[in-house]
Amino acid sequence: MNHQAYEQCIQACLECMEACNVCYDACLSEEDLKMMVNCIRMDRECADICAFAVKSMQSNSPFATQICQLCAEICEACGNECKKHDHEHCQKCAESCFKCAEACRKMAS
């Protein structure tokens, strides 16, 4: 598959990675840090897999499909965790995660 075929998924992954990094940083400043532990953990996992998925697509990896499928699963899990929290950064992150999961599933199919 060529780079253009990946473009929409790459963009969604980059946006999700940014949203997760912003959420991660903002969660560290929340008053009840203990309540945010799972959100922080998922933000890290999600940002990392999004970066890896982008790299795999940009380098036309033969494993890009599988990596994007895993990325979709992790994005879905991160989105589900973030949507539990009322903070604006968590809600924005959840939205971005679900969008990325959809793009990754579409690309992987």
CORCORJO-V72264 format. One record per residue. RES is the residue in one small letter. D_FIRST is the distance of its C-alpha to the first C-alpha in Angstrom with 1 decimal. Layout:
RES D_FIRST
RES D_FIRST
This chain:
m 0.0
n 3.8
h 6.8
q 8.3
a 6.5
y 7.8
e 11.0
q 13.3
c 12.7
i 13.3
q 16.3
a 17.7
c 17.4
l 19.2
e 21.8
c 22.4
m 22.8
e 25.4
a 27.2
c 27.5
n 28.9
v 31.3
c 32.3
y 32.8
d 35.1
a 37.0
c 37.5
l 39.2
s 41.8
e 42.6
e 46.2
d 45.5
l 43.0
k 43.5
m 42.2
m 39.0
v 38.1
n 35.5
c 33.9
i 33.9
r 32.4
m 29.6
d 28.9
r 28.4
e 26.2
c 24.0
a 23.8
d 22.9
i 20.0
c 18.6
a 18.8
f 17.2
a 14.3
v 13.8
k 14.1
s 11.6
m 8.8
q 10.3
s 10.4
n 6.9
s 9.3
p 9.2
f 11.4
a 9.6
t 10.1
q 13.6
i 14.3
c 13.5
q 15.7
l 18.4
c 18.1
a 18.8
e 21.8
i 23.2
c 22.8
e 24.6
a 27.3
c 27.7
g 28.0
n 30.6
e 32.6
c 32.6
k 33.7
k 36.8
h 38.1
d 39.6
h 38.8
e 36.9
h 34.4
c 33.7
q 33.3
k 30.8
c 28.9
a 28.8
e 27.6
s 24.7
c 23.9
f 23.8
k 21.6
c 19.1
a 19.4
e 18.7
a 15.6
c 14.3
r 15.4
k 13.7
m 10.3
a 11.1
s 12.5
